[in-house]
Amino acid sequence: MKSKALFISTCLLMSVSNVYGAWNWSGALKSKVQADNRYTRYVNNAQVFGEVWGNFEAFDNDGWRTAIDFVAREGSKYGFQGDIYQLYAEKKLKDWHSTVKAGRFQRSDSLGFYSLDGASLLYEMPEYGLSFNAYAGRPTRQEDVRSVAGDWLYGAEMMSHQQINWHNTILPIDTWLLRFGFQQFHDEHTSTRLTLANTISGEFKHDFLHAYELSFMSTLEAGTGVFEEVFTSVMLDITEDSRVRFNYSLYEPKSFYPTFKEKFYSEYYQGRQDLFSLNFDQQLTETFSYHVGSKRAARKSEHDIGYGFDVGVKSSYFRDLVVTADFDMLEFGKSSTYNIYFSHQYSISSNSLLNLNLAYSWDTSALYGENRGAGTELKYRYKLYSDVFLDLSGSYIVNSRLNDEYLVGLQVTWYFDNFQAKVSD
């Protein structure tokens, strides 16, 4: 049924863009074959699959826009699967300073990254730097991410972007961004969330400090009084090339499957954690920079606390070669993790790009004891034509105690662009 809906939706979208000459359309089509066991690290269970991803959008000069995002997959583990992630129509009402959207579209908020079957209304007041967005519908889960599926939800957001230009010697304020959101989610239970985000930034007028940015964001579950996520950041540019940043975050990662690099970063954690970090970055020359930092992480309870640090360098001395190296560690009492990571990006020619990543880690955990892992990831991109790209990627991680992990894939990407200039009246 989903495959039939996918076919009909694609035909409708493409026919609309071709019937009306004033319409422009663009998109991409990705075809991939992949084999991996990355979903089952603790059991030996591999899969092979082929899939086609597509995303297309069409728009005209009168404020109309339509879009579709879909996937079709045939695999050894789950057989055929297909889904539509986005299929919506949008209309800008210029006289009303509003935009109306209806269908299935994607959202990202404290619930995660998900598709919403419903509608939204955006009202903008550009002369005051204000906008209001209201939305409602049924949320559906996105694959490979920690997102939500429920009966229905509704919410509203207010956003303000003000150019303050308040100059003083202590704390000048150039811009102020404020966002407030309300959301109610319904499944077998009902939950209400309140979100507040605030950012101010400015430039100093003396020699020993250049600029700053202060950010705060939090999501409160009103029924329980528990903060689901909190993020605070203080960024200070001592000069244009030197930056100090202090971060505090209380969160749970939305990505269910970590990337190759995240698997070797000590601060990545699948569960809920409090994380303090203090970092210093400096660009010494046009081709060389480095960073150092420290961190404190609390997991599960306030009694499970760890401390660590990280250091890294980046060099682009050779015009076509970028090299980075990082070391980070974190200790939790009897548990600890130490990681070394190297990254190499080389432009072989104007049509090809090579990425090579190497990593080594040694971990001690109360769950599985001591594990040492070494990983290699290779990515190669080649431009066959101006709009066709070939990507070959593979990774292998050898573990001393856990199962080895591997991934190999081949992908071809076609980019489409049918832009037509607006005809003046």
N, C-alpha and C positions, 0 to 999 in steps of 0.2 A: 504493500500500500504506500509505504514511504517512497519507494523508488518511482511509482507512478506520479505521486505528487511532485517529486523532484523534477521529473521530466516535463510535466505540464507547466510548472512554475518557471523553469528555464526558458521554455518556448515563449511564454507570455512576456517575460522580461525582454528577450531579444527582439520579439516582434514589435513591441512598443517602441523600442529605440530605433527600429528601422522604418516604421511607418511614418514617423514625424521627423522630417529632415532637420528640425531645430534641436533635436535631441542629441546629446553627446553620451557616449558610454565608454567604460573602461573596465578592466578586470584582469584576473589571472587564473590559470588552470594548472594545477600541480598533479603530476602522476608519479607515484612512488611505490617501490618494492622494498620491503624491509624484513629482516630476520633479527630477533633479539630475545633475551630472557630478562630484560631489565625490570619487568613488572613483578617478577617472582625471585627476589634475591635470596630468600631462605629455603626455597625448594627449586629443584631442577626441572623447569617447565618452560620450554622455549615455544616461540610462535613464529610463523611466516605469514605475511599478508601483503596484498597489493591494494592501493587505495587511490582515489581521485578526489582532490579538493578543488573547489571552485568558488570564486567570489567575483560578482559582477555588480556594477551599479550604472544607472542611466539617469541623466538629469537634463532639464531644458532651461531656457532663459526666463521662464515664468515662475520659478520656484518649486517645480516638481522634482522629486527624486525617488527612485525605486532601487532596491538592492536585494541581492540574494547571496547567501553563504551556505554551501552544502558540502557533504562528503558521502562517498560510496566506497565500501570496503569489502573485500573478500579475503578471509583469513582461515588458517588451519585450525584455530582454536574456537572461534565463534561463528564461522561461516559468513554469510552475507549480512552486512549491516549498512544502513544508510540513514542519514538524518539531514534536516535543514536547520541550520543555526540562526539564520536571518532570512526573512522575507517580508519586507515592509514597503509601504508607500509613505512619502513625506511631502508636505506642502507648506511653503512659506507664505504667510499672509502679510504682505508688506504694509498694508494700510493699518493692520492691527498689531504690528511688531511681534508677530507670533509665528510659531512653527508647530504644525500638528503632525504626529506620526502614529501609524496604526499598522498592526501585523505582528510579526515576531522579530524582535530586535534584542541586541545584547546590552547587558548592564554589568557594571562592576561596582560593588559597594561592600559593606561589612558582611554580607551574606556570601560573598565570593563572586566568581565570574559565572554568569548564567544567562540564559535566554528568557525573555519575557513575552508571553503571548498576550498582548493588550494594546494600550495606547498611551501616548504622552502628549503633553501640551507645554511648550516653552514660550514664555512671554518675556521680552527684553525691553529694557529702558536704557538704551546706550548713552543718552545724555546724562543720566544719573549713575552710570556704571552698575546697574542692577539687572538681575534676571531671576525669573521664577520658573521652576519646572515641576509639574505634577504628572504622576504616572500611576497606572494600575493594570493588573493582569494576573496571569497564572505563570509562576516561575518554573522553568524546566532545567534540568541539570546539564552542564557541559562536561564532556568526557575528559578524563585525565586531570581534572582540577577538583579541589575540595569546594564544591558549590552546593547549592540547595535546590530541592524540588519540593513544591508544596501545592496547596489548593489555590490560594490567591494571595495577593499582597497589594498594598497601595501606599503611596508616599508623596512627599513634596520636599523641594529644596529651594532655598533662597541663597543666591550668590551675589556678592558685592565686590567690585574691583575699583578701588578709589586711588586717584593720583593725588597724594596729600601735599607733597613738596613743602614739608615743614622742616626748616633748616635751623639747627642749633648745634652747639659744640659737644653736647653730651650724647644725645640719641636722635639724630636726624631721621625723619620718616619720609621716604619718597613714595612708596606704594603700600597699600593695605588691602589684603584679600581676606574676605570673610565668607564662610559657607555654613549654613545651618540646615539640617535635614531631619525629617520625621518619617518613620516608616513603620507600618504594621503588617506583620506576616502571620498567615493562617495556615495550619495543617491540622493535626490532631490537637495541637495546642496553639494558643495565640500569644505572640510576643510583640512588644513595641520597642523600637530602637530610636535613640536620639543621637545625632551626629553633629559635632561642632569642629570646624577647622578655621584656623586663623594664622595669617602670615603677614609680617611687616618686614620691610627691607629699606635700606638707605645707604648712601655714600657719605663718608666723613670728609671734612675739608682740611685735615691736618696731615702731617707727613708720616706719623707712626701707625696709622690705621687707614685702611682703604675703604672697606664696605662691610656690611653685616646682613644677616637674615635670621629672623626668629620665626619658628613654625611650631604649631601645636595642632594636633588632631586627635579626637577621641570619639568612641562609639559606646554608648551606655545602653544596656538592656534594662528598660525601665521597670519591668516586673520584678526582677531579682536584685536590681541595684548594682549589678556587676558590670565593670568595664570590659567589653569584649576585645577592644584594641585601643591602645594609646600610643601616640608618637609625638615626641618632642625633639626639636633640633635647634641648636644654636650654632650658626656658621659665622666665622669672623675671618675676613680677608685682611691679613696684616699688610701685604702688598698685593699687587696684581698677580704675583707668582707664588704666594705663600698663603695657605689656608688652614685654619684650625676649625674642627667641627666636633661638637658634642651631641650625641644622640641618646635618647632613651626610648625604648619601644616595648610594648606589651602586646603580644600578638601570637597567632598560630598561622604558619605558612599556608597559603591557598593552593600552591602547586603540590599535587599529590606525588608526582614523580620528579625527583630532583634532577637537574642537569648534570652533565659530567663534572663540571667545575664545582657545583654545589656539594657534590658528594665528598669533596676533599676540603671543604671549608668548615672549620670547627664550630662556627656560630650557626650553621644551618641545623635546624632541629624540627622534626615532624610535629611535635606537640607544642603546647603553650609554654611561653617563656618570657621572662623579663630580661632585657638586654640593655646594659649601659656600655657606651663606647666613646672613646676620645681619640681623635685621629688628627694627624698633621700631614699635609701634602705640600710639596714644593717642586716647582719647575725650575731646576737649576740652569738649564740651557734650553734652546729651542728643541733639542733632540733627547734630553734626559730629564727624568723626574723620579721622585721617590716618595714613599709614604711610610709612616710608622703609626702604630696605634695600640691601645690597650682596651680591655673589655671585662665586664663582669656580667655573668649570666645566672639567672635563677630559674630552675625548672621544677615542676611538680609541686614544690612547696618552698617556703622561705629557708628551709634547712638544707636544700639541695642547691648549693651555690658554687660556682666555679669562676676562675680568673684566668685570663690569658692575654696574649699580645699578638700583633702581626706586623710584618715589615715587607716591603716590596719595592721593586725598581722597574722602570720602563725606559727603553731606549729605541729611538728611531734614527740612529746615526746614519745608517745606510738608507738611501732614498726609498728602496722597495722592500725594506725589511723592518719589522717591528717585533721586538723581543721584550717579554715581561717575565719577572721571577718574583714569587711570593712565598713567604713562610708564615704560618700561623699556628698557634697552639692554644689549648684550653684544658684546664685541670679541674675535675670535680671530685675531690677527695681521692678515693681509690680508682676512679675513672679518669681517663685522660685521652687526649687526641693531639697528634702532631702531624702537620701536613706541609709538604713542599710541592709547589706548582710552577711549571714552566710553560710559557706560551710563545709560539713562533708564528708570525704571519708574513708571508712572502709573496709579493706580486711577481709571478714568473714572467708574465707579459701583460699587455693591455687586455687580453682576453681570458686570463687565467689567474686564479688566486689559490694559495695553499695555506692551510692552517694546521699546525702540529702542536698538540698539547700533551705534556707529560706530567704525571703526578705520582707522589709516593706518600703513604700515610702509615702511621702505627698507632693503634688504638687499644685501650684497655677498658673493658666494659664489664659490669656486674652481670649482664645478660649472657654474653658469649665468650667472656675471657679476653684473651689477647688476640688481635688480628692485625696483620700487616698486609697492606694492599699497594699494588703498583698498577697504574693505568696509563694507557696511551689512547689518544683520540686524533684521528686524521680526517680533515675535511678538504675537499678539492672542488672548486667551482670553475666551470669553463663556459664562456659565452659562445654558443654555436652560431647564433645570429644576433641581431640587435635586440630581438624580443624573445629569444629562446635561450635558456640557461640549463646547464647540466650540473647536478650536484652529486658527489660521491662522498659518503661519510662512513666511518667505522670507528668503533672503540672497543677496547678489551681491558678489563680490570681483573687482575689476579689477586685473590685473597688467600691468606694462609689458613683461615678457619672457616670463613663463609664460602658459599659457592662463587665461582668465577662469574663475571658478568660480561656480556658482549652485545654489540649492536652493529649491524652493517646495513646500509641502505643506499639505494640509487633513486634519484629524483630528477624529473624533467619539468621545467616551469616555462609556461608560455604566458607572456604579458600582452594584453590587448588594449589598444587605445584608438578610439574613433572620435577624436575631438573635432568639432566644427565651430568655427568662430561665429560669434553673434552677428547677425545681419542688422545693420542700422536701419531705422525706419526712414 
